[in-house]
């Protein structure tokens, strides 16, 4: 398993800003959310470190509208000097930004995609997800509600309710082949409503939406149906780590993330 994974996966970190002002960035007086400090270190620096130190990850591309703030910040300035990291100017939307990277002749697969606010990302999550994503066109990480609430009952997430469980996205995606670009057109249609899981289903037709909202389909059956519609192999990866779906969107998330990071530090003796 280790030898198969060694430096075989490129990664994208989405570190851009939405058009509206971000409350956390304003609260902590930084120009972009990716620079908000979490346990004393900028979000982006944490995610880049987790990816860069993992045996499977080869090249990292950081997508943002303006990378100058990262070059000026002490936590993220070293990233610009790292030969394995490339800053890429993003397009008008996330979907267009990713598609621009995938169109590049230098792009190799599989390509792992995550976000700068996925600050609890660690080696075990990366290893589990990369291994589970093998052989797919698209893999999507999720955490089941019971897994999260067993560990962190105070955490509030947005849940997609299907037969057999409620699921929250874990901000980890894998594009296993260039064919995954087929999904990006649909992504572009719904990314402004990213908290409304049902909105994605409306664009695949009323029957699929009906089957989902009436909880006739399991999450795996839903992925299979969408995959058939697009001609893709899509796999939903259930993450065993509750922390995988805890990103930092608001102050409560930040407090919980810092608590978890302090506990990790104490366990590691650092």
C-alpha positions as CSV (number, residue, x, y, z in Angstrom):
1,X,0.0,0.0,0.0
2,X,2.7,2.5,0.9
3,X,4.8,1.8,-2.2
4,X,1.7,2.3,-4.4
5,X,1.0,5.7,-2.8
6,X,4.5,7.2,-2.8
7,X,4.4,10.6,-4.5
8,X,1.6,9.5,-6.8
9,X,-1.0,12.1,-6.1
10,X,-1.1,15.8,-6.9
11,X,-3.3,18.1,-4.8
12,X,-5.2,21.4,-5.1
13,X,-6.0,23.6,-2.2
14,X,-8.8,26.0,-2.7
15,X,-7.8,29.2,-0.9
16,X,-9.8,31.9,-2.6
17,X,-12.4,34.3,-1.3
18,X,-16.2,34.5,-2.0
19,X,-17.5,37.9,-3.3
20,X,-19.1,38.7,0.0
21,X,-17.0,39.7,3.0
22,X,-16.0,36.8,5.2
23,X,-16.9,37.3,8.9
24,X,-13.9,35.4,10.2
25,X,-11.4,37.3,8.0
26,X,-12.9,40.6,9.2
27,X,-12.9,39.4,12.9
28,X,-9.2,38.5,12.7
29,X,-8.2,41.5,10.5
30,X,-6.8,39.5,7.6
31,X,-7.4,40.0,3.9
32,X,-8.5,36.5,3.1
33,X,-10.1,33.7,5.2
34,X,-7.2,31.3,4.4
35,X,-5.0,33.5,6.6
36,X,-7.2,33.3,9.7
37,X,-5.0,31.9,12.5
38,X,-6.1,28.6,14.0
39,X,-4.1,27.6,17.1
40,X,-1.5,30.2,16.2
41,X,-1.0,29.3,12.5
42,X,-2.7,30.4,9.4
43,X,-5.3,28.0,8.0
44,X,-3.6,27.6,4.6
45,X,-0.2,26.9,6.2
46,X,-1.8,24.0,8.2
47,X,-3.4,22.4,5.2
48,X,-0.3,22.8,3.1
49,X,1.9,21.2,5.8
50,X,-0.5,18.2,6.1
51,X,-0.4,17.6,2.4
52,X,3.3,18.4,1.8
53,X,4.5,16.1,4.6
54,X,2.4,13.1,3.3
55,X,4.2,10.3,1.4
56,X,1.5,10.2,-1.3
57,X,1.4,13.9,-2.3
58,X,3.7,15.1,-5.0
59,X,2.8,18.6,-6.3
60,X,0.5,21.1,-4.6
61,X,-1.4,23.8,-6.4
62,X,-2.9,26.6,-4.3
63,X,-5.8,28.4,-6.1
64,X,-6.7,31.9,-5.1
65,X,-7.7,35.2,-6.8
66,X,-4.7,37.0,-5.4
67,X,-1.7,35.2,-3.9
68,X,0.2,38.3,-2.8
69,X,-1.3,38.2,0.7
70,X,0.1,34.7,1.1
71,X,3.6,35.8,0.0
72,X,3.5,38.6,2.6
73,X,2.3,36.6,5.6
74,X,5.0,34.9,7.7
75,X,3.1,31.6,8.0
76,X,2.6,31.2,4.3
77,X,5.5,33.1,2.7
78,X,7.7,29.9,2.8
79,X,5.2,28.2,0.6
80,X,6.3,30.4,-2.3
81,X,9.8,29.1,-2.0
82,X,8.8,25.5,-2.0
83,X,9.5,23.8,-5.4
84,X,6.6,21.4,-4.9
85,X,4.1,24.2,-4.5
86,X,2.6,26.4,-7.2
87,X,0.3,29.4,-6.7
88,X,-2.4,29.5,-9.4
89,X,-4.6,32.5,-10.0
90,X,-8.2,31.3,-9.8
91,X,-11.0,32.0,-12.2
92,X,-14.4,33.5,-11.5
93,X,-15.7,30.3,-9.8
94,X,-14.3,27.2,-8.1
95,X,-15.5,25.0,-10.9
96,X,-13.8,27.1,-13.6
97,X,-10.6,27.3,-11.5
98,X,-10.3,23.6,-11.1
99,X,-11.2,23.0,-14.8
100,X,-8.4,25.4,-15.8
101,X,-5.9,23.2,-13.9
102,X,-7.3,20.0,-15.3
103,X,-7.0,21.3,-18.9
104,X,-3.2,21.9,-18.3
105,X,-1.1,19.4,-20.1
106,X,1.1,19.1,-17.0
107,X,-1.8,17.9,-14.9
108,X,-1.5,14.3,-13.7
109,X,-4.0,12.0,-12.0
110,X,-5.2,11.3,-9.4
111,X,-5.8,14.8,-8.2
112,X,-6.9,15.4,-4.6
113,X,-8.9,18.6,-3.9
114,X,-9.4,20.2,-0.5
115,X,-10.0,23.6,1.0
116,X,-7.8,25.9,3.1
117,X,-10.2,25.8,6.0
118,X,-9.9,22.0,6.3
119,X,-7.4,22.6,9.1
120,X,-7.8,19.2,10.9
121,X,-6.7,17.3,7.8
122,X,-4.0,14.8,8.8
123,X,-2.0,11.9,7.5
124,X,-4.5,9.2,8.4
125,X,-7.3,11.0,6.6
126,X,-5.2,11.5,3.5
127,X,-4.0,7.9,3.5
128,X,-7.5,6.5,3.9
129,X,-9.1,8.7,1.3
130,X,-6.4,8.2,-1.3
131,X,-6.5,4.4,-0.9
132,X,-10.4,4.3,-1.0
133,X,-10.4,6.6,-4.1
134,X,-8.3,4.3,-6.3
135,X,-9.8,3.2,-9.6
136,X,-12.5,5.9,-9.6
137,X,-13.1,8.9,-11.8
138,X,-14.5,10.8,-8.8
139,X,-14.3,10.1,-5.1
140,X,-16.2,12.2,-2.5
141,X,-15.4,12.0,1.2
142,X,-18.3,12.2,3.7
143,X,-18.8,11.7,7.4
144,X,-21.9,10.0,8.8
145,X,-23.8,11.9,11.4
146,X,-23.4,9.2,14.1
147,X,-19.6,9.2,13.6
148,X,-19.3,13.0,14.2
149,X,-21.8,13.3,17.1
150,X,-20.3,10.4,18.9
151,X,-17.1,12.4,19.3
152,X,-18.3,16.0,19.0
153,X,-22.0,16.3,19.9
154,X,-21.6,20.1,20.0
155,X,-20.6,20.3,16.3
156,X,-23.3,21.6,14.0
157,X,-23.1,20.5,10.3
158,X,-25.3,20.5,7.3
159,X,-26.6,17.0,6.6
160,X,-27.8,15.3,3.4
161,X,-30.5,12.9,4.6
162,X,-30.6,9.6,2.7
163,X,-31.8,6.0,3.3
164,X,-29.4,4.4,5.7
165,X,-27.9,7.6,7.2
166,X,-27.3,11.3,7.3
167,X,-24.0,12.6,5.7
168,X,-21.9,15.7,5.7
169,X,-19.2,16.5,3.2
170,X,-15.6,16.3,4.3
171,X,-14.0,18.8,1.9
172,X,-12.0,16.0,0.3
173,X,-12.5,15.1,-3.4
174,X,-10.4,13.1,-5.8
175,X,-10.5,13.4,-9.5
176,X,-9.0,10.1,-10.8
177,X,-9.0,10.9,-14.5
178,X,-9.6,13.7,-17.0
179,X,-13.1,12.3,-17.4
180,X,-14.0,13.9,-14.0
181,X,-14.2,17.2,-15.8
182,X,-17.7,16.1,-16.8
183,X,-18.9,16.9,-13.2
184,X,-17.5,20.5,-13.2
185,X,-20.3,22.0,-15.3
186,X,-22.8,20.7,-12.7
187,X,-20.6,21.9,-9.9
188,X,-20.6,25.4,-11.4
189,X,-24.4,25.5,-11.4
190,X,-24.7,24.8,-7.7
191,X,-21.6,26.1,-5.9
192,X,-23.2,29.3,-4.8
193,X,-25.7,27.1,-2.9
194,X,-23.0,24.8,-1.4
195,X,-25.0,24.4,1.9
196,X,-28.0,23.0,0.1
197,X,-27.2,19.4,-0.6
198,X,-30.5,18.8,-2.4
199,X,-29.7,21.6,-4.9
200,X,-27.1,19.4,-6.7
201,X,-29.8,16.7,-7.2
202,X,-32.2,19.0,-9.0
203,X,-30.0,19.3,-12.0
204,X,-29.9,15.6,-12.5
205,X,-33.6,15.4,-13.0
206,X,-36.8,15.2,-11.0
207,X,-36.8,11.4,-10.6
208,X,-33.4,11.4,-9.0
209,X,-34.4,14.2,-6.7
210,X,-37.6,12.4,-5.8
211,X,-35.7,9.2,-5.0
212,X,-33.3,11.1,-2.8
213,X,-35.6,13.3,-0.8
214,X,-38.0,10.4,-0.2
215,X,-34.9,8.5,1.1
216,X,-35.4,5.6,-1.3
217,X,-31.8,5.7,-2.2
218,X,-28.7,5.0,-0.1
219,X,-25.7,7.3,-0.6
220,X,-23.9,4.7,-2.6
221,X,-27.0,4.1,-4.9
222,X,-27.2,7.9,-5.4
223,X,-23.6,8.1,-6.4
224,X,-24.1,5.1,-8.8
225,X,-27.1,6.7,-10.4
226,X,-25.3,10.1,-10.9
227,X,-22.3,8.3,-12.2
228,X,-24.3,6.4,-14.8
229,X,-25.9,9.6,-15.9
230,X,-22.5,11.2,-16.5
231,X,-20.7,8.0,-17.7
232,X,-18.4,8.1,-14.7
233,X,-17.3,5.9,-11.8
234,X,-18.2,7.8,-8.6
235,X,-17.5,6.5,-5.2
236,X,-18.6,7.9,-1.8
237,X,-15.9,7.4,0.8
238,X,-17.1,7.2,4.4
239,X,-14.4,8.7,6.6
240,X,-13.9,7.0,10.0
241,X,-12.4,10.2,11.4
242,X,-15.1,12.5,12.8
243,X,-12.7,15.5,12.4
244,X,-12.8,15.0,8.6
245,X,-16.0,17.1,8.3
246,X,-15.1,19.8,10.7
247,X,-14.0,22.8,8.6
248,X,-13.7,26.3,9.9
249,X,-16.6,28.4,8.6
250,X,-17.6,30.3,11.8
251,X,-16.3,31.2,15.2
252,X,-17.7,28.0,16.9
253,X,-15.9,25.9,14.3
254,X,-12.7,27.7,15.0
255,X,-13.0,27.1,18.8
256,X,-13.6,23.4,18.3
257,X,-10.8,23.0,15.8
258,X,-8.4,24.8,18.2
259,X,-9.5,22.5,21.0
260,X,-8.8,19.4,18.8
261,X,-5.4,20.7,17.8
262,X,-4.4,21.3,21.4
263,X,-5.4,17.8,22.2
264,X,-3.4,16.4,19.3
265,X,-0.4,18.4,20.5
266,X,-0.7,17.2,24.0
267,X,-0.9,13.6,22.8
268,X,2.2,14.0,20.6
269,X,4.0,15.7,23.5
270,X,4.7,18.9,21.5
